[in-house]
Amino acid sequence: MALTFAKPDRRLDITVDRTGRHVTVAASGRIDLATETPWHEAVMRSCTATDDTTRVTVDLTAVTFLSWASTAVLLRAHRACQRRGRALRVVATGAVLTGLHLTRLHEDITVTPAHRPTQTARPRACSGWLIA
């Protein structure tokens, strides 16, 4: 009997949005050694662009995994922004936010927890108790 293993989802989607003098680089999926290069290039391109950008936001709220080695990209981006007089902000949630705090990256970079949407209360099923 042959064993079949599920292949990990290595998809990473990156979007870059510019609103006025603010650039947002949003990623969705896994950021690891196999997928880091396009994300690294998008972040660094936004931080080192020769335009009037004043703030760069790296949105990691839809990232399911951020490798420890990939956190170095955020530190390089922070330094690149500082040299150009820009502010860098990282928005994260869940395990990615926990990882950024464990690596103490939040001491050097502005890391903002993402607000989760509030869920509406669902009606509860009957308990089965008969009250007479």
Secondary structure, 3 states (H helix, E strand, C coil): CCCCCCCCCCCEEEEEEEECCEEEEEEEEEECCCCHHHHHHHHHHHHHCCCCCCEEEEEEEEEEEECCCCHHHHHHHHHHHHHCCCEEEEEECHHHHHHHHHCCHHHCCEEEECCCCCCCCCCCCCCCCCCC
